[in-house]
Amino acid sequence: MKSLEDLKALREKLQSDIRVRENDGTKIIIGMGTCGIAAGAREIMAAVLDELAVRKLKNVQVQQTGCIGMCEKEVLVDVVRPGEPRITYGNVKPVDVKRIIADHVINGRIIEDLVVGKMDDAKI
């Protein structure tokens, strides 16, 4: 940090990251229990935040959750679009993130080869 402008730029980036986590639209939930972290969840979180920033998607909320008991399927990423079933993707790798954002989050097309679970909103 060498100037007031650097500090202002950092502040804006952090405020933007916070807004991504607090929005009411589509939700992306990343499994960040110890099992998820060991499988690469931090890299997935970074890839999701980067992809959302590149695409300037401001109506997507990013959350983290702990272990849900499917450790062998980590990294787990849930996508919840308003009015649609909650879709859980498993064994997600950083290379899968662009596809999840483009196909499912933006266009509403579920990526069947990555799906490990579907849950109706009424059951959440």
Contacts in CASP RR format, 6 or more apart in sequence:
PFRMAT RR
TARGET T0000
AUTHOR 0000-0000-0000
METHOD contacts of the structure
MODEL  1
MKSLEDLKALREKLQSDIRVRENDGTKIIIGMGTCGIAAGAREIMAAVLD
ELAVRKLKNVQVQQTGCIGMCEKEVLVDVVRPGEPRITYGNVKPVDVKRI
IADHVINGRIIEDLVVGKMDDAKI
1 7 0 8 1.000
1 10 0 8 1.000
16 53 0 8 1.000
17 49 0 8 1.000
19 58 0 8 1.000
20 49 0 8 1.000
20 52 0 8 1.000
20 53 0 8 1.000
20 58 0 8 1.000
20 60 0 8 1.000
20 61 0 8 1.000
20 62 0 8 1.000
21 61 0 8 1.000
21 62 0 8 1.000
21 63 0 8 1.000
22 61 0 8 1.000
23 58 0 8 1.000
23 59 0 8 1.000
23 60 0 8 1.000
23 61 0 8 1.000
24 59 0 8 1.000
24 61 0 8 1.000
25 59 0 8 1.000
25 60 0 8 1.000
25 61 0 8 1.000
25 82 0 8 1.000
26 59 0 8 1.000
26 60 0 8 1.000
26 61 0 8 1.000
26 79 0 8 1.000
26 80 0 8 1.000
26 81 0 8 1.000
26 82 0 8 1.000
26 105 0 8 1.000
27 60 0 8 1.000
27 61 0 8 1.000
27 62 0 8 1.000
27 63 0 8 1.000
27 78 0 8 1.000
27 79 0 8 1.000
27 80 0 8 1.000
28 48 0 8 1.000
28 60 0 8 1.000
28 61 0 8 1.000
28 62 0 8 1.000
28 63 0 8 1.000
28 77 0 8 1.000
28 78 0 8 1.000
28 79 0 8 1.000
28 80 0 8 1.000
28 105 0 8 1.000
29 62 0 8 1.000
29 63 0 8 1.000
29 64 0 8 1.000
29 65 0 8 1.000
29 77 0 8 1.000
29 78 0 8 1.000
29 80 0 8 1.000
30 41 0 8 1.000
30 44 0 8 1.000
30 45 0 8 1.000
30 48 0 8 1.000
30 62 0 8 1.000
30 63 0 8 1.000
30 64 0 8 1.000
30 65 0 8 1.000
30 75 0 8 1.000
30 76 0 8 1.000
30 77 0 8 1.000
30 78 0 8 1.000
31 41 0 8 1.000
31 64 0 8 1.000
31 65 0 8 1.000
31 66 0 8 1.000
31 67 0 8 1.000
31 68 0 8 1.000
31 74 0 8 1.000
31 75 0 8 1.000
31 76 0 8 1.000
31 77 0 8 1.000
32 41 0 8 1.000
32 42 0 8 1.000
32 45 0 8 1.000
32 64 0 8 1.000
32 65 0 8 1.000
32 66 0 8 1.000
33 41 0 8 1.000
33 65 0 8 1.000
33 66 0 8 1.000
33 67 0 8 1.000
34 67 0 8 1.000
35 67 0 8 1.000
35 69 0 8 1.000
35 71 0 8 1.000
35 74 0 8 1.000
36 67 0 8 1.000
36 71 0 8 1.000
36 74 0 8 1.000
36 75 0 8 1.000
36 76 0 8 1.000
38 74 0 8 1.000
39 74 0 8 1.000
39 75 0 8 1.000
40 74 0 8 1.000
40 75 0 8 1.000
41 64 0 8 1.000
41 74 0 8 1.000
41 75 0 8 1.000
43 94 0 8 1.000
44 75 0 8 1.000
44 77 0 8 1.000
44 92 0 8 1.000
44 93 0 8 1.000
44 94 0 8 1.000
44 97 0 8 1.000
45 62 0 8 1.000
45 64 0 8 1.000
47 94 0 8 1.000
47 97 0 8 1.000
48 62 0 8 1.000
48 77 0 8 1.000
48 97 0 8 1.000
48 101 0 8 1.000
49 62 0 8 1.000
51 97 0 8 1.000
51 98 0 8 1.000
51 101 0 8 1.000
52 60 0 8 1.000
52 62 0 8 1.000
52 101 0 8 1.000
55 101 0 8 1.000
55 106 0 8 1.000
57 101 0 8 1.000
57 105 0 8 1.000
57 106 0 8 1.000
60 105 0 8 1.000
65 78 0 8 1.000
68 76 0 8 1.000
70 76 0 8 1.000
70 90 0 8 1.000
70 116 0 8 1.000
73 90 0 8 1.000
73 91 0 8 1.000
73 116 0 8 1.000
74 90 0 8 1.000
74 91 0 8 1.000
75 90 0 8 1.000
75 91 0 8 1.000
75 92 0 8 1.000
75 93 0 8 1.000
76 88 0 8 1.000
76 89 0 8 1.000
76 90 0 8 1.000
76 92 0 8 1.000
76 116 0 8 1.000
77 88 0 8 1.000
77 89 0 8 1.000
77 90 0 8 1.000
77 92 0 8 1.000
77 100 0 8 1.000
78 86 0 8 1.000
78 87 0 8 1.000
78 88 0 8 1.000
78 89 0 8 1.000
79 86 0 8 1.000
79 87 0 8 1.000
79 89 0 8 1.000
79 100 0 8 1.000
79 104 0 8 1.000
79 105 0 8 1.000
80 86 0 8 1.000
80 87 0 8 1.000
80 121 0 8 1.000
80 124 0 8 1.000
81 104 0 8 1.000
81 105 0 8 1.000
81 108 0 8 1.000
83 121 0 8 1.000
84 108 0 8 1.000
84 121 0 8 1.000
85 118 0 8 1.000
85 119 0 8 1.000
85 120 0 8 1.000
85 121 0 8 1.000
86 118 0 8 1.000
86 119 0 8 1.000
86 120 0 8 1.000
86 121 0 8 1.000
86 124 0 8 1.000
87 104 0 8 1.000
87 110 0 8 1.000
87 115 0 8 1.000
87 117 0 8 1.000
87 118 0 8 1.000
88 115 0 8 1.000
88 116 0 8 1.000
88 117 0 8 1.000
88 118 0 8 1.000
88 119 0 8 1.000
89 96 0 8 1.000
89 100 0 8 1.000
89 111 0 8 1.000
89 114 0 8 1.000
89 115 0 8 1.000
89 116 0 8 1.000
90 114 0 8 1.000
90 115 0 8 1.000
90 116 0 8 1.000
91 114 0 8 1.000
91 116 0 8 1.000
92 100 0 8 1.000
92 114 0 8 1.000
96 111 0 8 1.000
96 114 0 8 1.000
99 111 0 8 1.000
100 111 0 8 1.000
100 114 0 8 1.000
103 109 0 8 1.000
103 110 0 8 1.000
103 111 0 8 1.000
104 110 0 8 1.000
104 111 0 8 1.000
END
